[in-house]
């Protein structure tokens, strides 16, 4: 079973930056897509950014385009999310996600809090 471990969350002032990292272990050969989702209190979990396992395809939520960048390190089996120009509305619990042909895996989540 694939395991995902996130790191890098924290508290930052508006306009600041944070970098989240997700390390995948286990049968990663089965993964074809990875991404970051976020869930704010009282709201549903939504996609922030996704990247194909090859790294050739990326997509972003409109709300983060131009500010966030997703990248993958194939040697380390990690997926990073560089978040710049953070806004208070980016405050949420961020989850790493990995998709295989028959299952979807989730990390435990890392909190990002942006103060105004």
MDAnalysis code that builds the backbone (N, CA, C; Angstrom):
import MDAnalysis as mda
import numpy as np

u = mda.Universe.empty(348, n_residues=116, atom_resindex=np.repeat(np.arange(116), 3), trajectory=True)
u.add_TopologyAttr("name", ["N", "CA", "C"] * 116)
u.add_TopologyAttr("resid", np.arange(1, 117))
u.add_TopologyAttr("resname", ["UNK", "UNK", "UNK", "UNK", "UNK", "UNK", "UNK", "UNK", "UNK", "UNK", "UNK", "UNK", "UNK", "UNK", "UNK", "UNK", "UNK", "UNK", "UNK", "UNK", "UNK", "UNK", "UNK", "UNK", "UNK", "UNK", "UNK", "UNK", "UNK", "UNK", "UNK", "UNK", "UNK", "UNK", "UNK", "UNK", "UNK", "UNK", "UNK", "UNK", "UNK", "UNK", "UNK", "UNK", "UNK", "UNK", "UNK", "UNK", "UNK", "UNK", "UNK", "UNK", "UNK", "UNK", "UNK", "UNK", "UNK", "UNK", "UNK", "UNK", "UNK", "UNK", "UNK", "UNK", "UNK", "UNK", "UNK", "UNK", "UNK", "UNK", "UNK", "UNK", "UNK", "UNK", "UNK", "UNK", "UNK", "UNK", "UNK", "UNK", "UNK", "UNK", "UNK", "UNK", "UNK", "UNK", "UNK", "UNK", "UNK", "UNK", "UNK", "UNK", "UNK", "UNK", "UNK", "UNK", "UNK", "UNK", "UNK", "UNK", "UNK", "UNK", "UNK", "UNK", "UNK", "UNK", "UNK", "UNK", "UNK", "UNK", "UNK", "UNK", "UNK", "UNK", "UNK", "UNK"])
u.atoms.positions = np.array([
    [0.838, -1.197, 0.000],
    [0.000, 0.000, 0.000],
    [0.872, 1.246, 0.000],
    [0.502, 2.192, -0.835],
    [1.248, 3.450, -0.917],
    [1.019, 4.257, 0.355],
    [2.080, 4.834, 0.872],
    [1.984, 5.725, 2.029],
    [2.472, 7.108, 1.635],
    [1.771, 8.117, 2.131],
    [2.109, 9.505, 1.824],
    [2.339, 10.249, 3.134],
    [3.449, 10.957, 3.202],
    [3.775, 11.726, 4.403],
    [4.062, 13.159, 3.997],
    [3.257, 14.081, 4.537],
    [3.411, 15.496, 4.209],
    [4.268, 16.201, 5.249],
    [4.885, 17.289, 4.808],
    [5.628, 18.152, 5.717],
    [5.644, 19.561, 5.156],
    [5.971, 20.527, 6.013],
    [6.180, 21.886, 5.538],
    [5.094, 22.890, 5.847],
    [4.012, 22.482, 6.475],
    [2.976, 23.451, 6.818],
    [3.432, 24.372, 7.933],
    [2.600, 25.366, 8.237],
    [2.936, 26.281, 9.319],
    [2.142, 27.557, 9.258],
    [2.609, 28.528, 10.026],
    [1.959, 29.832, 10.103],
    [2.814, 30.856, 9.373],
    [2.186, 31.647, 8.524],
    [2.912, 32.650, 7.753],
    [2.031, 33.884, 7.586],
    [2.651, 35.036, 7.439],
    [1.895, 36.257, 7.204],
    [1.473, 36.347, 5.742],
    [0.415, 37.074, 5.496],
    [-0.045, 37.294, 4.127],
    [1.098, 37.866, 3.287],
    [1.218, 37.339, 2.082],
    [2.304, 37.745, 1.196],
    [3.529, 36.872, 1.299],
    [3.568, 36.026, 2.313],
    [4.712, 35.153, 2.515],
    [4.645, 33.889, 1.686],
    [5.607, 32.997, 1.933],
    [5.721, 31.754, 1.163],
    [5.887, 30.564, 2.082],
    [5.432, 29.422, 1.605],
    [5.660, 28.144, 2.261],
    [5.871, 27.092, 1.180],
    [6.578, 26.050, 1.554],
    [6.782, 24.934, 0.624],
    [6.334, 23.656, 1.319],
    [5.385, 22.972, 0.712],
    [4.922, 21.687, 1.227],
    [5.609, 20.568, 0.454],
    [5.880, 19.484, 1.151],
    [6.495, 18.336, 0.499],
    [5.722, 17.079, 0.880],
    [5.585, 16.167, -0.071],
    [4.899, 14.903, 0.153],
    [5.813, 13.781, -0.317],
    [6.146, 12.883, 0.595],
    [7.001, 11.747, 0.267],
    [6.145, 10.502, 0.118],
    [6.277, 9.838, -1.018],
    [5.524, 8.615, -1.289],
    [6.428, 7.402, -1.120],
    [5.893, 6.366, -0.496],
    [6.635, 5.115, -0.328],
    [5.701, 3.939, -0.592],
    [6.298, 2.767, -0.777],
    [5.505, 1.582, -1.088],
    [5.491, 1.351, -2.586],
    [4.433, 0.711, -3.093],
    [4.363, 0.394, -4.532],
    [4.024, 1.608, -5.388],
    [4.967, 2.536, -5.470],
    [4.712, 3.786, -6.195],
    [4.613, 3.568, -7.702],
    [5.012, 2.371, -8.193],
    [4.913, 2.093, -9.620],
    [3.468, 2.143, -10.097],
    [2.531, 1.988, -9.155],
    [1.114, 1.972, -9.510],
    [0.512, 3.375, -9.637],
    [1.241, 4.379, -9.224],
    [0.713, 5.744, -9.221],
    [0.822, 6.365, -10.607],
    [-0.231, 7.055, -11.041],
    [-0.155, 7.764, -12.314],
    [-0.367, 9.268, -12.160],
    [-0.818, 9.693, -10.978],
    [-1.107, 11.109, -10.781],
    [-0.997, 11.435, -9.294],
    [-0.433, 12.611, -8.987],
    [-0.384, 13.059, -7.596],
    [-0.823, 14.503, -7.517],
    [-1.292, 14.881, -6.341],
    [-1.754, 16.252, -6.215],
    [-1.879, 16.701, -4.781],
    [-2.245, 17.947, -4.638],
    [-2.515, 18.550, -3.338],
    [-3.958, 19.046, -3.318],
    [-4.640, 18.715, -2.243],
    [-5.992, 19.200, -1.991],
    [-5.954, 20.016, -0.707],
    [-6.986, 20.810, -0.509],
    [-7.085, 21.525, 0.756],
    [-8.528, 21.568, 1.228],
    [-8.651, 21.673, 2.544],
    [-9.980, 21.715, 3.143],
    [-9.988, 22.750, 4.251],
    [-10.785, 23.783, 4.066],
    [-10.947, 24.810, 5.079],
    [-12.085, 24.404, 6.014],
    [-12.116, 24.926, 7.221],
    [-13.180, 24.561, 8.170],
    [-14.570, 24.800, 7.597],
    [-15.410, 23.796, 7.661],
    [-16.779, 23.920, 7.187],
    [-16.939, 23.836, 5.683],
    [-15.850, 23.568, 4.972],
    [-15.915, 23.502, 3.507],
    [-15.456, 22.135, 3.023],
    [-15.769, 21.832, 1.777],
    [-15.370, 20.550, 1.220],
    [-13.911, 20.577, 0.776],
    [-13.356, 19.395, 0.644],
    [-11.984, 19.265, 0.179],
    [-11.947, 19.534, -1.329],
    [-11.005, 20.383, -1.744],
    [-10.917, 20.759, -3.157],
    [-9.495, 20.612, -3.679],
    [-9.391, 20.398, -4.971],
    [-8.085, 20.265, -5.611],
    [-7.385, 21.617, -5.672],
    [-6.105, 21.619, -5.327],
    [-5.272, 22.814, -5.447],
    [-4.382, 22.697, -6.688],
    [-3.688, 21.579, -6.808],
    [-2.795, 21.371, -7.940],
    [-2.546, 19.881, -8.099],
    [-2.278, 19.469, -9.343],
    [-2.000, 18.069, -9.620],
    [-0.897, 17.968, -10.657],
    [-0.190, 16.845, -10.625],
    [0.898, 16.611, -11.564],
    [0.909, 15.139, -11.921],
    [1.155, 14.842, -13.189],
    [1.249, 13.454, -13.598],
    [2.540, 12.852, -13.062],
    [2.573, 11.530, -12.940],
    [3.759, 10.865, -12.404],
    [4.983, 11.142, -13.261],
    [4.777, 11.339, -14.541],
    [5.886, 11.674, -15.446],
    [6.360, 13.107, -15.249],
    [5.495, 13.929, -14.629],
    [5.822, 15.333, -14.443],
    [5.498, 16.207, -15.641],
    [4.940, 15.615, -16.687],
    [4.717, 16.357, -17.930],
    [3.416, 17.148, -17.924],
    [2.497, 16.772, -17.083],
    [1.204, 17.451, -17.067],
    [0.939, 18.011, -15.679],
    [0.565, 19.283, -15.638],
    [0.225, 19.951, -14.387],
    [-1.096, 20.690, -14.556],
    [-1.864, 20.772, -13.514],
    [-3.034, 21.635, -13.539],
    [-3.248, 22.242, -12.156],
    [-3.868, 23.422, -12.158],
    [-4.023, 24.212, -10.940],
    [-5.453, 24.722, -10.809],
    [-5.875, 24.899, -9.572],
    [-7.135, 25.606, -9.323],
    [-6.946, 27.060, -9.741],
    [-7.999, 27.670, -10.249],
    [-7.900, 29.064, -10.694],
    [-7.428, 29.977, -9.569],
    [-7.815, 29.667, -8.360],
    [-7.504, 30.536, -7.228],
    [-6.016, 30.573, -6.877],
    [-5.235, 29.619, -7.388],
    [-3.812, 29.584, -7.035],
    [-2.899, 29.752, -8.239],
    [-3.462, 29.846, -9.427],
    [-2.640, 29.993, -10.632],
    [-1.773, 31.247, -10.528],
    [-0.511, 31.080, -10.887],
    [0.420, 32.198, -10.830],
    [1.063, 32.389, -9.468],
    [0.546, 31.706, -8.453],
    [1.114, 31.831, -7.108],
    [1.708, 30.513, -6.602],
    [1.110, 29.407, -6.970],
    [1.561, 28.090, -6.510],
    [2.200, 27.335, -7.669],
    [3.192, 26.516, -7.345],
    [3.844, 25.668, -8.341],
    [4.006, 24.269, -7.777],
    [3.530, 23.286, -8.528],
    [3.692, 21.890, -8.121],
    [4.834, 21.281, -8.913],
    [5.633, 20.450, -8.242],
    [6.765, 19.827, -8.917],
    [6.976, 18.428, -8.343],
    [7.696, 17.620, -9.115],
    [7.937, 16.253, -8.674],
    [9.405, 15.916, -8.787],
    [9.929, 15.220, -7.780],
    [11.302, 14.729, -7.798],
    [11.224, 13.212, -7.923],
    [11.496, 12.713, -9.119],
    [11.331, 11.282, -9.360],
    [12.346, 10.448, -8.591],
    [13.530, 11.000, -8.343],
    [14.566, 10.255, -7.626],
    [14.184, 10.038, -6.162],
    [13.485, 11.016, -5.593],
    [13.116, 10.944, -4.182],
    [11.670, 10.523, -3.979],
    [10.917, 10.385, -5.047],
    [9.485, 10.077, -4.952],
    [8.746, 11.101, -4.097],
    [9.040, 12.352, -4.362],
    [8.370, 13.422, -3.631],
    [7.628, 14.344, -4.593],
    [6.591, 14.975, -4.073],
    [5.869, 16.010, -4.797],
    [5.809, 17.232, -3.899],
    [6.262, 18.347, -4.416],
    [6.315, 19.581, -3.637],
    [5.293, 20.591, -4.144],
    [4.867, 21.443, -3.245],
    [3.982, 22.545, -3.613],
    [4.596, 23.827, -3.069],
    [5.113, 24.637, -3.967],
    [5.663, 25.929, -3.587],
    [4.534, 26.947, -3.611],
    [4.304, 27.587, -2.475],
    [3.192, 28.520, -2.355],
    [3.741, 29.912, -2.068],
    [3.533, 30.817, -3.000],
    [3.986, 32.200, -2.862],
    [2.799, 33.146, -2.782],
    [3.063, 34.348, -2.347],
    [2.018, 35.383, -2.241],
    [0.780, 34.841, -1.534],
    [1.006, 34.213, -0.411],
    [-0.095, 33.569, 0.307],
    [-1.100, 34.585, 0.816],
    [-2.352, 34.164, 0.823],
    [-3.468, 35.002, 1.258],
    [-4.178, 34.320, 2.437],
    [-4.864, 35.089, 3.249],
    [-5.615, 34.467, 4.358],
    [-6.578, 33.382, 3.883],
    [-7.129, 33.543, 2.688],
    [-8.066, 32.537, 2.181],
    [-7.389, 31.234, 1.763],
    [-6.070, 31.207, 1.801],
    [-5.345, 29.955, 1.554],
    [-5.267, 29.100, 2.815],
    [-5.700, 29.641, 3.929],
    [-5.667, 28.894, 5.181],
    [-6.542, 27.650, 5.079],
    [-5.935, 26.495, 5.372],
    [-6.645, 25.226, 5.257],
    [-5.741, 24.090, 5.708],
    [-6.341, 22.920, 5.804],
    [-5.568, 21.693, 5.993],
    [-5.268, 21.147, 4.595],
    [-3.994, 20.977, 4.293],
    [-3.563, 20.547, 2.967],
    [-3.239, 19.058, 2.993],
    [-3.789, 18.347, 2.005],
    [-3.614, 16.909, 1.910],
    [-2.901, 16.532, 0.620],
    [-1.961, 15.625, 0.737],
    [-1.332, 15.028, -0.432],
    [-2.208, 13.872, -0.907],
    [-2.274, 13.709, -2.217],
    [-3.123, 12.680, -2.816],
    [-2.363, 11.958, -3.912],
    [-2.568, 10.652, -4.010],
    [-1.972, 9.862, -5.081],
    [-3.034, 8.943, -5.658],
    [-3.064, 8.873, -6.980],
    [-4.061, 8.029, -7.649],
    [-3.378, 6.872, -8.371],
    [-3.909, 5.665, -8.156],
    [-3.509, 4.518, -8.950],
    [-4.724, 4.084, -9.748],
    [-4.577, 3.040, -10.511],
    [-5.670, 2.616, -11.379],
    [-6.898, 2.154, -10.597],
    [-6.701, 1.700, -9.376],
    [-7.838, 1.156, -8.636],
    [-8.009, 1.723, -7.236],
    [-7.193, 2.733, -6.880],
    [-7.301, 3.258, -5.517],
    [-6.784, 4.687, -5.465],
    [-7.207, 5.377, -4.419],
    [-6.777, 6.746, -4.180],
    [-6.223, 6.816, -2.749],
    [-5.039, 7.365, -2.612],
    [-4.368, 7.418, -1.311],
    [-4.320, 8.860, -0.818],
    [-4.330, 9.007, 0.514],
    [-4.279, 10.324, 1.141],
    [-3.221, 10.354, 2.244],
    [-2.597, 11.503, 2.384],
    [-1.727, 11.734, 3.525],
    [-2.570, 12.179, 4.712],
    [-1.883, 12.441, 5.813],
    [-2.598, 12.784, 7.042],
    [-2.967, 14.256, 7.111],
    [-2.382, 15.069, 6.242],
    [-2.692, 16.492, 6.199],
    [-1.685, 17.333, 6.955],
    [-1.463, 18.530, 6.462],
    [-0.594, 19.484, 7.129],
    [-1.275, 20.847, 7.116],
    [-1.264, 21.517, 8.259],
    [-2.004, 22.771, 8.396],
    [-1.202, 23.941, 7.853],
    [-1.870, 24.757, 7.059],
    [-1.319, 26.022, 6.584],
    [-2.231, 27.143, 7.090],
    [-1.643, 28.081, 7.810],
    [-2.398, 29.210, 8.329],
    [-1.741, 30.499, 7.880],
    [-2.517, 31.348, 7.225],
    [-2.010, 32.621, 6.721],
    [-2.697, 33.746, 7.489],
    [-1.906, 34.525, 8.198],
    [-2.474, 35.627, 8.980],
    [-2.487, 36.911, 8.160],
    [-3.472, 37.742, 8.421],
    [-3.606, 38.998, 7.670],
    [-2.849, 40.135, 8.348],
])
